[in-house]
Amino acid sequence: MIRADEYPEEMRVSARDVIPMEDYVGKNGIPFREAQILYDLHTWARGRMETLTDRETAGWIARRIDALSRETYRKDPQ
C-alpha cells in the first residue's frame, strides 16, 4: 500500500529477475502455498498484475499470507 500511496507511477521500482523465481523456489525447497505467494509478490513488484490495482493486489496477497499463517500456526483447541 505504501507503494501505491507514496510513489508516483514513473518513480516505482520494479523487481528484477536476477534469479528466476522458479529457480529460487525450487533450490530453496519452498512449499507450494508459500511459493504461490512469492510468485504473486514478484509479479506485482514487476508491475504485471494487470487485472488488479496495486491496492487490490496488496489486499489479495495479504489475505493469502494471513490464511497461510493461520493454517501454519493455529493453536490446537484445549
C-alpha positions, -999 to 999 in steps of 0.1 A, spaced: 0 0 0 30 23 6 39 17 -30 5 28 -42 3 58 -18 38 72 -18 53 68 -52 40 82 -85 38 57 -113 70 69 -130 91 65 -98 82 30 -89 110 5 -87 104 -28 -104 117 -62 -92 145 -77 -113 149 -113 -125 185 -118 -112 174 -153 -102 143 -167 -119 116 -172 -93 113 -209 -104 150 -214 -96 147 -196 -62 116 -216 -52 130 -249 -64 165 -246 -50 152 -234 -16 126 -261 -13 98 -236 -7 64 -254 -3 37 -248 -28 15 -223 -9 45 -202 1 58 -203 -35 24 -191 -48 27 -160 -25 62 -154 -36 52 -156 -73 24 -131 -67 47 -107 -48 73 -109 -76 47 -105 -103 33 -75 -85 67 -59 -79 74 -63 -116 42 -43 -123 25 -72 -141 -7 -77 -121 -27 -63 -150 -62 -72 -138 -59 -57 -102 -49 -23 -89 -19 -21 -65 -43 -18 -35 -64 -48 -47 -32 -68 -52 -18 -59 -18 -51 -70 -2 -51 -103 -22 -15 -111 -11 -21 -100 25 -52 -123 27 -32 -153 13 -4 -146 39 -29 -144 67 -46 -176 56 -13 -194 54 -3 -180 88 -35 -192 105 -31 -226 89 6 -229 98 5 -215 133 -30 -223 145 -33 -233 181 -48 -267 189 -81 -264 209 -75 -273 246 
